[in-house]
Amino acid sequence: LARGGRVAEVPPELALLFHPSLQPYFASFIHIDPAKELAQVKPPVLLLYGARDLQVSLADRDALAAARPNAQVVTLPEANHILKRAPADAQGNFKTYADRSLPIETGVLPPLVEFVRSVSTR
């Protein structure tokens, strides 16, 4: 995808994320530097990071935080990329993506509400 091509055969465990119909979408933003883009954002920023995120690394979180030193950073120890409580193993983690019955991680709402309240009183 990074070279502009498509992946014809996607491993079964990645089929949900890299279905051929989604590949043009991913290719359209693969060269964007999120930290560089975030540095240009003027409004207050809340970074919610799931420590079990399989897509965004801790180093990525740190790069985003460095790009916006005044951002509020919250790390949810058992949350994944879609902010659901996820097991530590990758296979179990991926299964949460398709399970609509799973609620978001309980730790998401308090910092989100606090952040919204803090920016709505400015």
PyMOL commands that set and color helices and strands:
alter all, ss='L'
color gray80, all
select helices_A, chain A and resi 12-14+23-29+34-39+58-67+90-98+109-120
alter helices_A, ss='H'
color red, helices_A
select strands_A, chain A and resi 46-50+72-76
alter strands_A, ss='S'
color yellow, strands_A
deselect
rebuild
show_as cartoon
